[in-house]
Amino acid sequence: MNLEKWRLFPRSEGVAPYFLITNLLIPVYFLLHEPSRTQWIGFVLLGLFVILFRQFYYHAKWAPQILLTQVGILLILAAVFHPMYSFAGFMIAHPLSKQKLTILLSTTIAFIIGMGAIVVPYIGEAGPQLWFGLLTPVFGVCVLPYIIRASIQFQQMTERLRGVTAERTAQQEERQRIARELHDTLGHTLSLIALKGQVVEKLVERNPERAIQEAREIRETARAALKQMRELVTEMKVAYFADEYKHAVSLCSTAGIKLKFEYQSVSDRSPSNGLDGDALAKNPLPLTPLQETVLAMCFREMITNVVRHSRAISCMVLLEIQEGEVRVTVSDDGIGLDPDQAYNSSNGMAGLRQRLVLVDGRMSLSSSSGKGTEVSVHIPRVIRNEKVGAMG
């Protein structure tokens, strides 16, 4: 036999609903002092309020109807007996905060209008005790749900940003690992190539045959170094711009920032609006895996900076495919920053430059206090170092 449905409240809710419902002992006490001809009305309404309070936890799909009915019950109690009977309104503050904004606003407006009509006869007669007493229901129905709602949204954004930070930390550790391997495995090799190059330069006139032998060894050493480099790049997890754009949409939505995207290609000068991550995935960028990984990581850093530091309302992303480069520009309408101090702060701008050096890329920043920020990342479609690799 399933005993869960016979519980007053779900076990997962803990003791909080029980503490809330004990507050109804106050109106019960005052109802016991009401005239017997109207007393039963109050107990029936309170009983219905309790039933609906319980049903909310088991029938969430009927939450809007349940909450509106509860507000109606409070208004009837306030009209039939006394405005102070509406004080139990704070009990539905948390359920109200979970509803759609339209439902929350309509409930708040209905409660204010209803209470306003009820307290009209008391104007001029009631003392300060009534007006102070009404602060509890008015705050509970008209203010507290919005505070709870904002707190929940802030917690969600914090969790999302915490996840982004953890992911960035993991990526930083991976970059440090690769940097150590590059230093350990390729540092000695490149030093050897440089040393042999000096030897060849000295032997080319005195001992040409020895110089040719040394040059061949340089070629073989370079090939071995290139192979090691390719193995390291293969181990790297490739990041795609389309995936990062999907992540940016979710992150900006959580932070309450309106994100707009435009795409412009050299083959089609007219900008395309409203592309999503799936559409971007079907149109791969003309970049190598390493280039796109760097671009994706830079784009993630740029969007994270907008969410964390800009206090922006809207953000614009422009992806441009030019003949010689791929450019991504992120602009916002936030508080802006001082460009002279941008690279010395903790907003990751210095890290962007370090990443772009790997692919011969560059970045530009334009900002002023109170006028937003615009950051552009430029990645060439041909890396100069690839010409060396092609010879291997």
Secondary structure, DSSP 4 states (H G I P E B T S, - for coil): ---GGGSSS-GGGTTHHHHHHGGGHHHHHHHTTS-HHHHHHHHHHHHHHHHHHHHHHH-GGGHHHHHHHHHHHHHHHHHHT-GGGGGGGGGGHHHHHTS-HHHHHHHHHHHHHHHHHHHGGGTTTS-HHHHHHTHHHHHHHHTHHHHHHHHHHHHHHHHHHHHHHHHHHHHHHHHHHHHHHIIIIIHHHHHHHHHHHHHHHHHHHH-HHHHHHHHHHHHHHHHHHHHHHHHHHHHSPP--HHHHHHHHHHHHHHHT-EEEEEEEETTEEEEEE---HHHHHTS--SS-HHHHHHHHHHHHHHHHHIIIII--SEEEEEEEE-SSEEEEEEEE-S----HHHHTTSSSSHHHHHHHHHTTT-EEEEEE-TTS-EEEEEEEESS-HHHHHHHH-
